Amino acid sequence: MDLPDPARARSPWRVLTPFFGHERGALIAAALCSVVVGAAVAAQPLIVRWLIDDGIQRPVSNGSDPIAERLYWTGLWVGAFLLASAIRIVLWSIGYRIMVASVERGLQQLRSHLFAHLQGLCLRFHDKRPSGELFTTLMGSPITMLKVFLNEVALQVPYQVVSWIIAVISLASCDLRLTALTLALAAGVVAVTRRSRGAVHAVSKRYLAHEAATGRAVNDSLRGLRDLKTYGREQDAVRSVTGQFQELHTEGRALAIRQHIENLKPESVRYLAQGVLFASGGFLVIHQQLSLGGLMAFILTFELLMNPLLLALRMGLTAAQARAGLERIDALLQERASTPDPSASQRVTLMQGTSTSTALSFNDVDFAYDSQRPIYQRLCVHIPRGQSVALVGPSGSGKTTFAALALRLYDVDAGAVLMHGTDVRRFEAAALRRHCGVVPQAPFIFDRSLRDNLLIARPEAEESALLAAIEAAQLSELLSELPDGLNTNLGEGGCQLSGGQRQRVAIARALLAEPQLFIFDEATSALDTGSERRIQAAMRTCMERTTTLIIAHRLSTIRSVDRILVFDHGRIVQDGSYHDLATQDGAFRRLLAADAEQAA
């Protein structure tokens, strides 16, 4: 039996310590304000009792003016009530501001730390975790429920506990019997409320399930609108989604009715409890066993006694939700990158290893994404500096993996990948990748200006360097057509651009980085002939400048490369020039034949 990891077995609440430890003083100050507010809240019903008994109905002293004396004491107790109200409002406002500022600072640091941690994790982690799940953890319910829970702990708990204790002691000093009855009635209302919430929760779960299903159906239809129109299936989608809307309407109506009925139950019990309290208290007043002011204090305190019990119910759920969110956050923070940066003593800069003429070497490399899928076994290949090399082969043969290992997106299981004679594991990962220019098959264009999209590669680049990269990437015509030139926003995902233009923006971005290694990952596979011609012209510019890897399915695009590596099931089965391989029997000729047949 495997023993649990001690780090993972720890309480998830300890995750908050590094981010809220320095906020301890502020949170204590907020809690103290809440304590004083609780005392003021509990004092208000008592002040009302004294206002009636010692002010309005004050026994008159011999020889004094009864009206003047009662007015004096009434005014005094009214002033005391207003003072307690002012203390309650002012200190609650101060405590709330302190608490909000403190909690938001701590959560901001937690979010920032978690985001930086996720950015540092390698692709082995991100390949297995949906980005939507990570986004929800960062921006959704886990952080939101944690915020609600911290608010309740810092403000609600001290206020409610103190006010409840003071209220019970005060009422017991008036009449112990009525105090016990009031507590029992309050507990009864809370019990009915809890039962009603449970019933509503069950219906809400069904509604949320239907809502999620409807959301998925709507999302699929909107994202697949082009294909639905292509096949003339819009009405089918309308009927399907309309049916989902009808089911959602039925569940929503059932939920609303159930909520209404369940809300009526505790409200009815509350009225019944108040009636019992009025009758019992009135009986005691009539028999002169309780003052009228004492009865008023019991009536005003009834809600005050219920609130802490309701808070305890609410906090049980909130604490469970906050704990679940923290466990998710803690699990992410416990993840460790499989491509860690070297220590400062072992780290070298990329320029320190440039004495060799070999740009990239794979020395006896073993690699697998998991133990069930070995990709490379003792792979060896050396690429001289300045050489342009095409990687070809069927899908899944190991071409993209080759580029990923060169970028150190993954670490090898055995052997070594060398950049300019130095093991890539000795470079800082971010520095290594900044010296590589990558043009993927589907480059991501940020919802920013053309200038900002290019400066991602080299933020400090000057205007002249931007324009030179644009010209080399065959983007000058596009630049002249944009209404605001370099400052034109390209839209979400580059929606203002064609596929070829997006590829050329990615090439310009790579050129601007002035890399020591270019990688084109099927950069022309989905383009028309005109766009492909322009991309190839831009690629030739790149190949003239530095070492280049081209992952290609269209073999017509690699005629001008210096060298071709043919991959098959993780092995390099052929290595040579286009002319040499095209005239030899082997995998490359079979790929050429298949390519020609597909083109025909």
N, C-alpha and C positions, 0 to 999 in steps of 0.2 A: 504493500500500500504506500503510495506516494505521500510524503509529509507536506503540509501546506507551506507555501513560501511565507516566512515571517513578515516580510514587507507587505504581502497581500492580506495577511491575517489581521493586520492592525485595524483599529477603529477608523472608519472613513472620516470621522470628524477631525482627526488629526491633520487632514489635508488643509484645513483652514488655518492652522497655526502660523505658517510662514507669511500668510497674507493678512491676517487679522491680529497677530501678536502685537504689532506696533500700534494697533487701534484700541488696545485694552483700556487705556485711560479714557478715551472718548466714549467707549461703550459703557464704562462704569459711570461716567458723568450723565449719560443719557438715562441709565437705569436709576440713578439717584433722583433725577428730575421726575421720573415715573413714580418712584416711591412717594415723593412729596405730593404729586398729583393724586395718587391713590388715597392718601390721608385726607386731602382736601375734598375729594369726592365723597368719602365716607362721612366727613364732618357735615356736609350740607343737609342731609336729613335730620341730624341731631340739632343743627341750628334752627331748622324749621320747627322741631319739637319745642325748643326753648323760646322761639318767637311766639308760639301760640300759648304755651303754659306760663312763661315768665314775662311775656309782653302783652299780647292781646287780652289774655285772661288772668293777668297778674293780680294776686290778692292785694287789696288796697291797705296801706298802713294807716293807722289812726292819725287824723289831723292833716293828712296830705290830700292834694288835689288828685282824685282817681284818674281823670282823663289825662292830665299832664304827665303823671307818673307812668301810665301805660304807654302814652305816646313816646316818652323818653326811652323806655326799654324796648319798645317795638322798633324804634329807629336804630337803637344800638344793635339789635339782632339782625335787622335788615342790612346794616353796614357790615356786620360780620359775615353774612351770607354773600354779599357782593365781594368782600375781600377774599373769601374762599374761592369764589368763582373766578376772580382775577388771577389768583395764584394758580388755579387749575389751568386756565387758558394760557397764561404766559409761560409757565414751566413746561406745559405739554408742547407748546410751539418750540421752545428752546431745545427740549430733549429730542423732539422729532427731527429738527434740523441737524443736530449733532449726530443722531443715529443714521439719518439718510446719508449724510456726507461720509461718515465712517464706513457704512456698509457698501456704498457705491465705490469708495476708494479700494476697499478690500476685494470686491468682486471684479473691478477693473484690472487689478493686478493679477487676480486668478485667471481671468480671461486671457490677458496678454501672455502670461506664463504658459497656459495651456496651448494657445495658438502657436507660440514660438516652439513649444515642445513638439506639436504635431508637424510643423514645418520641418523640424529636424529629423523626424522619423523617416526611414527609408521606404522604398517602394514595396518591400516584402510586407510591411504593415499596411500601406495604403491599398495594395492589391486586394486585401481581404476585408477592408472596411469601406462601406459605402460613404461617399462624401456627404450625402444627406444626413446620415446618422451623426457624423462628426459636426456638421453645421448645427443640428438640433442641440447637441450637447453644449456647444459654445454659445449659441444665441437663443435657445428655446427653453423648454420647461425645466430642465435641471437647474439652471441658474435662477430662473424666475421663482421656482419653489423655494430655493435656498434663500432668496431675498425675502420672501414672505415669512419664512421661518425665523430668520434673524430679526426681522422687525418685531415679530411676536415675542421672541425671547428678550430682546432689549427693552421693549416698551410695554407691551401688553401684560406680560407675566408679572413684573414687579407691581404695576399699577393695580391689576386685578387681585393679586394675592393680598397686598396691603389693605386695599379697600374692603375686601371680604372679611379679613380678620378683625379690623376695627369695627365694621358694621355688626358682626356677630356679637362681639363683646359688648358693644353699646346697647344692642337690642336685648341681650340677656340681662343687662342691668335694669331694663324697664320691666320686662315680664318674661320669665324663662319658658312658661308654657306656650305663649304666643310665638316666641322665638323658635321653639322646636317645631311648631306647626308650620311656620313660615318656611323653615328649611326643608321640611318634608314636602310642602307644596311646590317649592322651587325645584327640588329633585325630581318630582313627578313630571313637571313640565319638560325638564331636560330629557328625561327618559323617553317621553312621547316624541320629542324632537329628534332624538337619536334614531328611533324606530322609523320615523317618517323619512329621514335622510337616507337610511338604508334602502327603503323602497324606491326612492327617487334615483338612487345610485344605480340600481339594477336596470331601470328603464333607460337611464342615461347611457349606460354601456351599450345597449342595443342601438340607441340612436347614433352614438359616435361610430359604431361599426358600420352602420348604413352610410353615415356621412363620409367616412373614409373610402368606402367602396364607390360611392358616387363621385368623390373627388378624383379617384383614380380613373374612372370612366371618362370624366370630363377632360382630364389632363391628357389621356391617350388620344381622345378625339381631336383635341386642339393641336397637339404635337404632330399627329398623323394626318392633319387636314389635307396636305398636298396629296398624299397617297389615296385618301378617301375620295377626293375629287377626281384623281386620275382614273380610278376604277368606278366612278359614278355611284359611290356608296354613301353619299351624304345623308340620304333619308333613312338608311339603315341605322346610321349613327344617331340621328335625331330620335328615332323610335327607341333605341336602346337606352339612350341617356334620359329620355322623357320617362321611360319606365322606372329608371333609378330615381328620378325626381319624385315620381308618384309614391314610391316606397318610402322615400325620405319624408315626404309630406305626411304620410300615414303615421310613421314613427314620431315625427315632430309633434303632430296633434296629440298623439297618445301621451307623449312626454309632458306637454304643456298641461293637459287635463290632470295627469297624475300629480304633477307638481302643485297644481292648484288645490287638489283634494288633500294632499299630504301637508301642505302649508296651513290648511284650515284646521287640521287636527291639533297641533300644538297651540294654535291661536285660541281654539275653543277651550282647550284644557287650561290655558292661561286665564281666560275670562272666568272659568269655573273656579280656579284657585283664588283669584282676586275676590270673587263673591264670597267664598268660604272665609277668606281673611277679613273682609268687611264685616261679615256677620259675627265672627268670633270676636274681633276687636270691638265692634259695637256693643256686644253683650258685656264685655269687660268694662267698657266706658260707662254703660248704663248702670252697672253695679258698682261703679266707682273704684274698680280694681286697676284701671288704667286711665291715664289722662288723655284728653283729646289730642294734645300734641304728640303723645307717645304713639297713638294710633296712626297719626299722619306720618310719623317716622317709619313705622312698620310698612305702611303702604308705599312710601317713596323708596324704601330699601329693598322691596320685593324683587324688582328688576335687577338691582345691584347684586343680590345674592345669586341670581341665575347666571349672570354673565361669566363669572369665573368657571362655572361648571360647563357652560357652552364652549368657553375657550379651551378647556381641557379636552373636550371632544374634538374640537377643530384642530388642536395642536397634535393630537395623536395621528391624524391623517396627514397634516402638514409635515410633521417630523418624519413620518415614514416616506413621504414623497421626497423630502429634502435628502434623507439618507440614501434613497435609491439613486438620486441624481449625483450625490457625492461619490457613491460607489462606482458609478460610470466614469466620473472624472478621475478618481483615484486609479481605476484600472488603466485609463489612458496614460496617466502620469507615470505608472509603473512600467509602461512599455519602454524598451530600450532599442535604439537604432542598431541594426546589424552592420551599418557602415559608419562606425564612430570616427571622429576626427582624431589624428594622432596627438600625443602629448606635445607640449611646446619643445621639449628636448629632442624629440624624434622628427618634428615637422620640418619640411624643406619647402622652399618656394619653387614654383614651376621653372623659373629661369635658372635655378641652380643646377638643374640636371640637363642642360642643353648641349653638352660637349659631344654627345654621341650623334651619329648620322641617322640613327633609327628613331622614327617618331613614335611608333607604337609597336609593342611586342606582346604576344600571348605566349607565356612559357609554361607548358605542361598544365594547362588550365582544366580543372574539373569544376563543373557548375550544374546545379539543379535548383529549380524553383521550389521543389519539395522532394522528399526522398523517393517518391514514386515516379518522378519525371526527370531523370537525368538528361541534361541537354548536351554538355560537353564532357569528354573524357580525354585528358592529356592533349588538349588542343594546343598546337604550336604554329605560330605565324609571326613574321616580322615585316613591318611596313616602313620603308625608308622615308625620310623627311622629304616633303614636297611631292610625293607620289599620290596620284588619284587612283583609288581602288573601288571597284564595284563589287558589292556583295549580292549574289543571285542564288536562287534556289527555290524550291516549292515552299508553300506556307508551312510554318512550324519547323523549318530546317535549322534555325538558329541565327538568322541574319540580324534581326532586331536585337536579340540578346547580345550579340557581338558589340553593337554600338552602346547598349546599356552598360556593359561591363567596362567599356572604354571610358564612359562618363562616371563610373563608379556609382551608378544608381543601385547596384547590388555589389556585394563582395564575392569573390570566387571561393569555392570550397577547398580548393587545393591549387598549387601553382601560383602564378603571379601575372598581373597585367602591368606592363611598364610603359610609362610615358617619358620619352626622351631618356631612357635608361634608368629611370627611377620608378620604384613600385608606387602605383597610384595611391596606395594606402598610407603613404608618407606625406601626401599633399592634403591640405585642408580641402574638404569636398567642394565647398562653395568656390574657392579659388580655382580649383581644377576646372570646374564647369564654366567659370567665367572666361577661361581660355579656350573654350570649345563653342563653335557656332553651330546650332542645331536647327534644321528646317524640317519639321515633321510633315506627315501627309496631310493632317488637318490642324494647321497652326491656330493657336488661340489668340484672338484679337480682343484686347480689352476695350471696355466701353469708355474710351478716352480719345484724346486727339491723336492724329498721326504722329506728332512730335513725341507725345508721351509714350506711345506704343514702341517707338524706335529707341527712346532713351532708356527703356528697361534694360537694354544690353549694356549701355555705358552712360550713366546719368550725367557725367561731367563732360560729355562730348560737346564740341562747339558746333555752331551753325554750319561751318564749312564742311565738317566731317559728316554731318547729317545729309547735306546735299550731295556729297560725293557718294555716300552709300546708296542714296535714292537713285542717282544716275547709274551706278553700277548694277543695281537691281532692276533696271528697266522700268522705273516708277516715275520718271520725269513727266510723262504724259498725264498720269493720274494726278500728280501734284498740281499741274496747271489747270486741271478741271475742278479741283476741290474749291468750294466757295471761300473758305478761310485758309487755304493753303495748309501749311503744317499744323495749324491750330484747329483744323476741322475735326469734329468728333466723328469717329467711325462707326458709332452705334454698338449695340449689344452684340458681341460675337463678330463684329465687323460686318454687320448686316448691310452697310452702305456699299460694300465691295463685292466684286465677283470672286469666284474661287481662285482664279489666276492672280488677281490683285492681292488677295490675302496671302498667297504663297510668296509673292514678290515683296510684300511688307515683311514677311518672316525672313526672307533672304537679306533684305536691307538691314534688318535688326541684327542678323548674324554677322554681316559685313562690318557693321558699326563696332562690334565687339573686338574687331581685329584679332580673331582667334588663331591659335596654333593648330587647330584641327577643325575642319568642317565636316558635318554629318548631314546628309540629305536622306531622309527616311521616306522613300516612295513619294517624292515631292511632286511628281507629274502624273501619278497613276490615275487621277480622276479629272484631268483637264482636257479641254478641246485642243485641236492641233495648233491653233494660233497662240493660245496661252502657253502650251507646252514649248513652242519655239522660243518664246520670250524667257521662260524659266530656264531653258537650256543655255541661252545666251548669258543669263545671269550666273548660272552654275559654272560656265567656262571661265568667267571672271574670277570666281572663287577658287577654281582649280589652279589658276595661274599664280595664286598668292600663297597657298599653303597646302598641307596634307589634307586630302579629302576622302571621305568614305561615302559611297552612294549605295543605298539599299534600293534595288530596282526590281520591278516586275516586268515593265516594258523594256525589253532588251534593246530596242532601237535607240533608246536614250543613252546608252553607255558605249557607243562606238568609239568615242574619243578618249576614253579613260586609259591610263597606263597599264592597268592590271585588273584582272577579274578573279575573284575567289568564288568558287561554286560550292555551296553548302548542301548537304544531304544528311538528315538525321543527326545534326550536330557535328558532322565531320566535313572537312574541306576535301572534296573529292577531285577537284581540278583547280589549277592555279596557272594563269598565263594571260597573254594579251587577247583581245577580241579576235584578231585574225587567226592566231594559233589555235585557240579553242574551237573556233567555228569550223576549222578544217580537220579537227580530230573527232574520232568517234568518242562518245561519252555523254555525260549528263548535260553539258552545255548545248550540244547540238540537238539533243532531245527538247531542251527548253526553247531553243530557237524554232524548231519545227512546230511546237505547240503554240508559240507566240504568233508565228506566221499563219497557222490554221485559224487561230482566234481572230486575227486581223481580217482574214478573208471572210 
